[in-house]
Amino acid sequence: MPKVILGLSGALTHDPSAALYIDDKLVAAAEEERFLRDKHAKNRMPLEATKFCLDFAGIKPEDVDIVAFPFSEIGLDRPDRWHYAKRYWYAPDRALTALVNGNRRYHRNIANVKNMLQQIGIRWDDIEFVPVEHHLAHASSAYHLSGFKGKTAILGIDGKGEYATTFFGYGENGKIHKIKEFYDPDSLGGLYGAMTEYLGFEMLDGEFKVMGMAPYGDPKKYDFSRLAKFENGELTVNTELVNTVGWRRYKEDGKGYYFSPKLIDWLGPKRQGDNADEPYIDYAACIQGLFEKLSLEMIDYYLKDILQETGQLCFAGGSALNVKLNQYIMDLPYVKELFVQPAASDAGTAIGAASYAAHLHGIQVEKLKHVYLGPQYTNEECIAACEAHPEKPQWEKIDNIPETVAEILTQGQPVAWFQGRMEFGPRALGCRSILGCPSVPGVADRINEQIKYRERWRPFCPSVLDTVAEDLLQTDHPAPYMTFTFKVNPAWNERIPEVIHEDGTSRAQVVTEDTNPRYYALLKELEKRTGNGVALNTSLNRRGEPMVCAPEDALNMFYGSDLPYLVMEDILVRK
C-alpha cells in the first residue's frame, strides 16, 4: 500500500499551507490564503488547503497514514531556551516563561492540528503524527527536493522557528546533519523584518519591497554596522535598537513595533506613504548591504569547507527569497549550484515536514520538477463563473490562445493569464499572472498604477524562453522559480527595458516546454513578433491581496482594476 503523508504548516500564526505526498511523489500543495482570500491567512489553520489536496488526489481522510507538522518540542537540555532567556533579560516575564513553560506554543499548535483534522474526518488515533523541528523542515524542503547527489551544504535563515533563527548543516545520503544554529533574538531575518517595519511596510510581507527599494539608494551613505555583528562564529543583534520586545518597543497609535525608540532617535521618523525618497532609499540600501555582508560571512565561516568539496548549496527560510543575496551567493567562487526552495517561507514547511517524515520512513522523495501544485479549472467551470458573475462578462472561446494573447500583448495591452494548476509559493510562474510586453514603453507603470495599485518604483520580472536565457542572463544556471537576480546582458537593455531594474538586474524565470507548454507556446509567439522571447510577468492580484485561485477570483480582480483582457483557459473576456 502506498504511504500517504500530509504536511501542514501554520505553526507560527502565518502562511498556513498543506502538502500531500503519496510515497515519493508530491501530488498537491496549496496555501490557505488563496482559498480564504486573506493574505497570509494569519491565525488560521490550513483547512481548505488540506481539503483541496485530499480531493485533488482522490484520498479519503481515513487513507492518510502520516501527518507531519513543522514545529517540535525543545528540551531544557539544549541551548535554545537558555539563550532566549539570557538575551531577553530585560523582559523577565518572557525570559522566565521560556524556561518554565517553553513549549507552550508547541502544545497550542498540537491542539489546533487535532481540531483541524477532526473537522476533516482524520482520526488522531489512526495516524502517525510527526513533529519536525521548524528549521529541519526548512532544511528538508530544500535538501530533499533539490535532486542534489553527494554531500550538500544546507542554509536556513528566517525570523525564527521554535527558538532557532538560522541553520547551518549538510545533507549526505538523505540524512540532514546540523552544524550550528543561532537563536532568537539573534536573527538576520528578524533584523530585516524590523527595518521593514521602520521603512513603513508590514513585517512578513514587505521585505521584498525593501529589497526592491534598495537599488535606488546608496549603501555606503550610512553605517549600519551597529545593528548586528558576526564575530568568532556568533551572530549578535543589537536589541537596544531592533528585535525588541516589551517596553523596549517603539509604539505608535497603540501598535508596538519590532524596533525601539532609540532607532527613531538615530535615523529619524518612521517612513510613511508610498514614495521612495531620501533618506529611506539609502536606509533600504544600507540594510540590504548589511544583510548581504553578514550572510556571506556566515556562509564562509560555516559552510565553505563543504562547498569546496561539492559546490552544492540548498537554501530555505523566508530570507531565501532575498534574490539579491542569492545572486551574491552564486557569485561565491566555491558555489557551483544553488537550489532555493521556491516556497522558501513558512508556507514551504508543509512540504518540508512531509518530506522529512518520508525520509524517516525510508522514502527518498523525488526532485522538485515544478510548483504547479494547486487547483485547476476546466473551460466549463470558467464559463459558469462568467455566467454567475454580477458584471455579466462578455466571453468567447478562442481556438489558439497563445497566438491571440501574443498579438494583444504586442499591441501594448496587459493581459490577465489564468491557466492550468495554481502555483505554490509567492511567485506567479505563468499560471496566475498578469502579462505585458517588455519592449512596450510604459507598460510596467501602467500595471503598477492602474491594475495592481502598488508603488511606482516596484520592479517587474521577465519570463524567458530557455533558448535565449543564457544569452540574456549570461549564465546557464537553472532558474525556473524567480529565486535569483542576474546581471542582464547590456545588449538586451533596450530590447526589454520594462523588466530591467534600476541596478541592471532582473529576477528572471526561465521557462521550459516540458513544465509549462502553453506558457512556453505564448513566449514563442511573442518571440515571432518582437524577436525577444520574453514576457513581463507579475502575479495576478492587487496590492494587499493573495494571488488569484479560482475563476471567480480572476473575474473579481478583472472588474476591480483597469485590466482590459482576461484569459481563463480557452475563454477570453474583454472590457
C-alpha positions in Angstrom: 0.0 0.0 0.0 1.3 3.5 -0.8 2.2 5.7 2.1 0.1 8.9 2.3 1.8 11.7 4.0 0.1 15.1 4.8 2.3 18.0 5.6 0.8 21.0 7.3 2.2 24.5 8.1 0.9 27.4 10.1 3.0 26.8 13.2 3.9 30.5 13.6 0.4 32.0 13.1 1.0 33.0 9.4 1.2 31.4 6.0 -0.7 28.1 6.7 -0.5 25.6 3.9 -0.9 21.9 3.1 1.2 19.5 1.0 0.4 15.9 0.1 2.9 13.2 -0.7 1.9 9.7 -1.9 5.1 7.7 -1.4 7.9 9.8 -3.1 5.6 12.0 -5.2 4.5 15.5 -4.3 0.9 15.3 -5.6 -0.6 18.6 -4.4 0.2 21.7 -2.3 -1.6 25.0 -1.7 -1.7 27.9 0.7 -4.7 28.7 2.8 -4.7 32.4 1.9 -5.7 31.6 -1.7 -8.9 30.0 -0.6 -9.8 32.4 2.1 -8.8 35.5 0.1 -6.9 36.8 3.1 -3.2 37.4 2.6 -1.0 35.3 4.8 -4.2 33.9 6.5 -2.9 34.8 9.9 -4.1 32.8 12.9 -5.7 30.2 10.7 -5.0 26.5 10.1 -4.8 25.1 6.5 -8.3 23.6 6.5 -9.3 24.5 2.9 -5.9 23.8 1.6 -5.9 20.3 3.1 -9.4 19.6 1.7 -8.1 20.6 -1.7 -5.1 18.3 -1.5 -7.1 15.3 -0.5 -9.8 16.0 -3.0 -7.4 16.5 -5.9 -5.6 13.3 -5.1 -8.8 11.3 -4.5 -7.6 10.5 -1.0 -10.2 9.8 1.7 -9.5 11.1 5.3 -9.1 7.5 6.5 -6.4 6.9 3.9 -3.9 9.4 5.5 -1.1 7.5 7.2 1.1 10.3 8.5 0.6 13.9 9.4 3.8 16.0 9.7 4.0 19.4 11.3 6.9 21.9 11.3 7.2 22.6 15.0 8.6 20.4 17.8 9.3 20.4 21.5 12.6 21.9 22.6 14.1 20.4 25.7 15.9 22.3 28.5 19.0 20.2 27.9 19.6 22.3 24.7 20.8 25.9 24.4 17.8 27.2 22.6 15.6 28.3 25.5 18.6 29.3 27.7 19.9 31.6 25.0 16.5 33.2 24.6 16.1 33.8 28.4 19.6 35.3 28.7 19.2 37.7 25.8 15.7 38.8 26.8 16.8 39.5 30.4 15.1 43.0 30.2 11.7 41.2 29.7 11.8 38.9 32.7 8.3 37.6 32.2 9.3 36.3 28.7 12.7 35.0 29.9 11.1 33.1 32.7 8.3 31.7 30.6 10.9 30.3 28.1 12.5 28.3 30.9 9.5 27.1 32.8 6.9 26.8 30.0 9.0 27.0 26.9 6.9 24.5 24.8 3.6 26.3 25.3 3.3 27.2 21.6 4.0 23.6 20.7 1.1 22.3 22.8 -1.1 25.1 21.4 -0.2 24.0 17.9 -0.9 20.4 18.6 -4.4 21.3 19.9 -5.0 23.3 16.7 -3.9 20.5 14.4 -6.1 18.0 16.3 -9.1 20.3 15.9 -8.5 20.8 12.2 -8.0 17.1 11.5 -11.3 16.3 13.3 -13.1 18.8 11.1 -11.8 16.9 8.0 -12.5 13.5 9.4 -8.9 12.4 10.0 -8.9 10.4 13.3 -5.9 11.4 15.6 -5.6 7.8 16.8 -5.4 6.4 13.3 -2.5 8.4 12.1 1.2 8.7 12.9 1.9 12.3 14.0 5.4 13.5 13.2 6.5 16.9 14.7 9.6 18.2 12.8 11.8 21.0 14.2 11.0 24.1 12.2 14.4 24.6 10.8 14.8 20.9 9.9 11.5 21.3 8.0 13.0 24.3 6.1 16.2 22.3 5.5 14.3 19.2 4.3 12.2 21.4 1.9 15.4 22.4 0.2 17.7 19.5 0.5 15.4 16.6 -0.1 13.7 18.3 -3.1 16.9 19.6 -4.7 17.9 16.5 -6.5 21.5 17.1 -5.5 23.6 14.0 -5.1 26.6 13.7 -2.7 27.4 16.0 0.2 25.3 19.2 0.1 25.6 22.3 2.2 22.3 23.5 3.7 21.5 27.0 4.9 18.3 28.3 6.6 17.7 31.9 7.5 14.4 33.3 8.7 12.8 35.2 11.6 12.6 32.3 14.0 11.1 28.9 14.4 10.7 27.5 17.9 13.8 29.4 19.1 16.3 28.9 16.3 16.7 31.7 13.7 19.5 30.4 11.5 20.6 26.9 10.4 23.8 25.6 9.0 24.2 22.0 8.1 24.8 19.5 5.4 22.9 16.6 3.8 24.5 13.3 2.8 22.8 10.1 1.7 19.4 11.6 2.6 20.3 12.4 6.2 20.5 16.1 7.4 23.3 17.0 9.9 23.2 20.1 11.9 26.5 22.1 12.2 25.3 25.3 14.0 22.2 27.2 14.9 21.6 30.7 16.1 18.7 31.6 18.4 16.2 34.4 19.0 16.8 37.4 19.2 19.9 36.9 17.1 18.1 36.8 13.8 19.1 38.3 10.5 15.5 37.7 9.3 14.2 39.4 12.4 16.6 42.3 11.8 15.5 42.7 8.2 11.8 42.5 9.3 12.3 45.2 12.0 13.8 47.5 9.4 11.0 46.6 7.0 8.6 47.9 9.7 10.7 51.1 10.2 10.6 51.7 6.4 6.8 51.7 6.5 5.9 48.2 5.4 4.4 45.2 7.1 6.8 42.6 8.5 6.5 39.1 6.9 5.0 40.9 3.8 7.0 43.9 2.8 10.6 42.6 3.0 10.7 42.2 -0.8 9.6 45.9 -1.1 12.7 46.9 0.9 14.8 44.8 -1.4 13.2 46.5 -4.4 13.7 49.9 -3.0 17.4 49.3 -2.1 18.9 49.8 -5.6 17.6 53.4 -5.6 19.8 54.2 -2.6 23.4 54.5 -1.6 24.5 51.6 0.6 27.6 53.5 1.7 25.8 56.6 2.9 25.2 55.4 6.4 27.0 52.9 8.7 24.5 50.3 9.9 27.1 48.1 11.4 25.9 48.9 14.9 22.7 46.9 14.2 24.4 43.5 14.2 27.8 41.8 14.0 29.2 38.4 13.2 32.3 37.6 15.2 34.1 34.4 16.2 31.3 32.4 14.7 28.5 34.1 16.5 25.8 36.4 15.3 24.7 39.2 17.8 21.9 41.6 17.0 21.7 44.9 18.9 18.5 44.6 20.9 18.8 48.2 22.1 17.7 49.1 18.5 16.0 46.1 16.8 14.5 42.7 17.5 13.0 44.2 20.6 10.1 43.1 22.9 8.1 44.5 25.7 8.9 48.0 27.0 11.8 48.5 24.6 9.4 48.6 21.6 8.6 51.8 19.7 4.8 52.4 19.9 2.7 54.4 17.5 -1.1 54.7 17.5 -1.3 51.8 20.1 0.8 49.4 18.0 4.1 48.1 19.1 6.9 47.7 16.6 9.9 45.4 16.4 12.3 48.3 16.9 13.0 50.7 19.7 12.6 54.5 20.1 16.4 54.7 20.0 16.2 53.7 16.3 14.0 56.7 15.7 16.4 58.9 17.7 19.2 57.7 15.4 17.5 57.6 11.9 14.6 59.9 12.2 10.8 59.3 12.0 9.4 56.1 10.6 8.7 56.3 6.8 5.1 57.0 5.7 3.4 56.8 2.3 4.4 55.2 -1.0 7.2 57.4 -2.2 10.7 56.1 -2.4 12.7 59.1 -1.3 15.8 60.1 0.8 16.9 59.1 3.3 14.7 56.0 3.3 16.0 54.7 -0.1 19.5 54.9 1.4 18.4 53.1 4.6 16.9 50.3 2.4 20.3 50.1 0.6 22.2 50.0 3.9 20.1 47.3 5.5 20.2 45.2 2.3 24.0 45.7 2.2 24.4 44.7 5.9 22.2 41.6 5.4 24.2 40.5 2.4 27.6 41.1 4.2 26.7 39.2 7.3 25.0 36.3 5.4 28.0 35.8 3.2 30.4 35.9 6.2 28.3 33.2 7.9 28.3 31.0 4.8 32.1 31.4 4.5 32.6 30.6 8.2 30.3 27.5 8.5 29.8 26.1 5.0 32.9 26.9 3.0 34.7 23.6 3.6 31.7 21.6 2.5 31.1 23.8 -0.5 34.7 23.4 -1.6 34.1 19.7 -1.8 30.9 19.7 -4.0 29.8 23.3 -4.7 26.2 22.4 -3.9 24.1 24.6 -1.6 20.4 24.4 -0.6 18.7 27.4 0.9 15.3 27.9 2.6 13.6 30.1 5.2 12.0 33.4 4.5 15.3 35.2 3.9 16.0 32.8 1.0 13.5 34.9 -1.0 16.0 37.7 -0.9 17.0 37.3 -4.6 19.8 39.9 -4.3 21.6 37.9 -1.6 21.1 34.8 -3.8 22.9 36.5 -6.7 25.9 37.1 -4.5 25.8 33.6 -3.1 26.0 32.3 -6.7 29.0 34.5 -7.3 31.0 32.9 -4.5 33.9 31.0 -6.1 33.1 27.8 -4.3 29.4 27.7 -5.1 28.6 25.8 -8.3 24.9 25.4 -8.0 22.4 26.9 -5.6 18.9 25.5 -5.1 16.5 27.8 -3.3 13.2 26.3 -2.2 10.7 28.3 -4.3 8.2 28.4 -1.4 11.1 29.3 1.0 8.9 31.0 3.6 6.9 29.2 6.2 4.3 28.0 3.6 7.1 25.7 2.3 7.5 24.0 5.7 4.4 21.9 4.9 6.5 20.3 2.1 9.5 20.2 4.4 7.7 18.5 7.2 6.2 15.9 4.9 9.4 15.2 3.0 11.3 14.8 6.3 8.6 12.4 7.6 9.0 10.5 4.3 12.8 10.3 4.9 12.2 8.9 8.4 10.2 6.1 6.7 12.9 5.3 4.2 11.3 7.1 1.3 13.5 9.2 -1.0 11.2 11.9 -2.3 11.6 12.9 -5.9 13.3 16.1 -7.1 11.0 19.1 -7.4 10.1 19.4 -11.0 7.8 22.4 -10.8 5.4 24.2 -8.4 2.2 23.9 -10.4 0.6 22.0 -7.5 -2.7 23.8 -6.8 -6.2 23.7 -8.3 -7.0 23.8 -12.0 -10.3 24.6 -13.7 -12.0 23.5 -16.9 -13.4 25.7 -19.7 -16.8 24.8 -18.5 -16.1 26.0 -14.9 -14.6 29.2 -16.3 -17.8 29.8 -18.4 -20.0 29.0 -15.4 -18.1 31.6 -13.4 -18.7 34.2 -16.1 -22.4 33.4 -16.3 -22.7 33.7 -12.5 -20.7 36.9 -12.1 -22.7 40.1 -11.4 -20.9 42.1 -14.2 -22.2 39.6 -16.8 -18.9 39.5 -18.7 -18.9 39.0 -22.5 -16.8 36.0 -23.2 -15.7 33.9 -26.2 -13.9 30.7 -26.7 -10.7 31.0 -28.6 -9.0 28.3 -30.6 -5.4 29.4 -30.4 -4.8 31.3 -27.1 -1.0 31.7 -27.4 -1.3 33.5 -30.8 -4.2 35.6 -29.7 -2.6 36.7 -26.4 0.7 37.4 -28.1 -1.0 39.7 -30.6 -2.8 41.6 -27.7 0.5 42.0 -25.8 2.5 43.3 -28.7 -0.2 45.9 -29.2 0.8 47.3 -25.8 -2.1 45.9 -23.7 -1.6 43.9 -20.5 -3.5 40.5 -20.1 -4.6 38.6 -17.1 -3.4 35.0 -17.7 -5.3 32.2 -15.8 -4.1 28.8 -16.9 -3.5 25.3 -15.5 -2.7 24.5 -11.9 -2.1 27.4 -9.5 1.5 27.9 -8.3 2.6 27.0 -4.8 4.7 29.7 -3.2 4.8 33.5 -3.6 5.8 33.8 -7.3 3.5 33.7 -10.3 5.2 31.5 -12.8 2.8 31.6 -15.8 -0.4 30.1 -14.4 -1.8 33.0 -12.3 -0.1 36.0 -13.9 -0.6 39.5 -15.3 1.5 39.7 -18.5 2.9 42.6 -20.5 5.2 43.0 -23.5 8.5 44.2 -22.0 9.5 46.1 -25.1 6.4 48.4 -24.9 7.4 51.7 -23.1 5.3 52.4 -20.0 3.6 49.1 -19.7 5.2 48.5 -16.3 4.0 51.9 -14.9 0.5 51.2 -16.2 0.3 47.8 -14.4 1.7 49.3 -11.2 -0.7 52.3 -11.2 -3.9 51.2 -12.8 -4.0 47.4 -12.2 -2.0 46.4 -9.1 -2.3 49.8 -7.4 1.1 49.5 -5.9 4.2 51.6 -5.5 5.6 53.1 -8.8 9.2 52.0 -8.0 8.3 48.3 -7.7 10.1 46.2 -10.4 8.7 43.6 -12.7 10.2 40.2 -13.6 10.8 38.6 -17.0 9.7 35.1 -18.0 12.3 34.0 -20.5 12.4 31.2 -23.1 15.1 28.6 -22.2 16.5 29.1 -25.7 17.5 32.7 -25.1 18.1 32.6 -21.3 21.9 32.0 -21.4 22.4 35.0 -23.7 20.1 37.3 -21.7 21.2 36.3 -18.2 24.9 35.5 -19.0 24.7 32.1 -17.2 23.3 28.6 -17.7 22.5 28.3 -14.0 19.0 26.8 -13.6 16.4 29.5 -12.8 12.8 28.1 -13.0 11.4 29.8 -9.9 12.3 33.6 -9.9 14.6 33.0 -6.9 17.6 34.8 -8.3 18.5 38.1 -9.9 21.0 38.2 -12.7 23.1 40.9 -14.3 21.3 41.3 -17.7 23.4 41.3 -20.8 23.6 45.0 -21.8 22.7 44.1 -25.3 19.2 43.4 -24.1 18.7 46.7 -22.2 16.9 48.5 -25.0 15.1 45.4 -26.1 13.2 44.7 -22.8 13.5 47.8 -20.7 10.3 47.2 -18.7 11.8 44.2 -16.8 15.3 45.5 -16.0 15.7 47.0 -12.6 17.5 50.2 -11.6 20.7 48.3 -11.0 20.8 46.5 -14.3 19.5 43.2 -12.9 16.4 41.1 -13.4 14.7 38.4 -11.3 14.1 36.0 -14.1 12.1 32.9 -14.6 13.4 30.5 -17.3 10.5 28.7 -18.9 10.8 25.2 -20.3 8.3 23.5 -22.6 8.0 20.3 -20.6 6.9 22.1 -17.3 4.5 24.7 -18.8 3.8 24.0 -22.5 1.1 26.6 -23.0 3.1 29.4 -21.4 6.1 28.3 -23.5 4.0 28.5 -26.6 3.0 32.1 -25.8 6.6 33.1 -25.3 7.4 31.5 -28.7 4.6 33.6 -30.3 6.0 36.7 -28.6 9.4 35.9 -30.0 8.0 35.7 -33.5 6.5 39.2 -33.2 9.2 41.0 -31.2 12.3 38.9 -31.6 12.7 38.6 -27.8 11.0 35.6 -26.4 10.4 37.4 -23.1 7.2 38.4 -21.2 6.8 40.8 -18.3 5.2 38.6 -15.6 3.7 39.6 -12.3 1.3 37.9 -10.0 -2.5 38.1 -10.7 -3.6 40.0 -7.7 -4.0 43.6 -6.5 -2.0 45.1 -3.7 -2.7 43.5 -0.3 -4.5 40.6 -1.8 -3.3 37.0 -2.3 -2.8 35.6 -5.7 -5.9 34.6 -7.6 -7.0 31.0 -7.2 -10.4 30.3 -8.8 -12.2 31.8 -11.9 -14.5 34.0 -9.8 -11.4 35.4 -8.1 -9.9 36.3 -11.5 -13.2 37.9 -12.6 -13.3 40.0 -9.4 -9.7 41.1 -9.9 -10.5 41.9 -13.6 -13.5 44.1 -12.8 -11.8 45.7 -9.8 -8.9 47.1 -11.9 -8.0 48.5 -15.3 -7.2 45.2 -16.9 -8.5 45.2 -20.5 -8.3 41.4 -21.1 -8.6 38.2 -19.1 -7.9 34.8 -20.5 -9.1 31.8 -18.4 -8.0 28.6 -20.2 -9.6 29.0 -23.7 -12.0 31.7 -22.6 -11.3 35.3 -23.5 -13.1 38.1 -21.6 -12.8 41.7 -22.8 -13.8 45.0 -21.3 
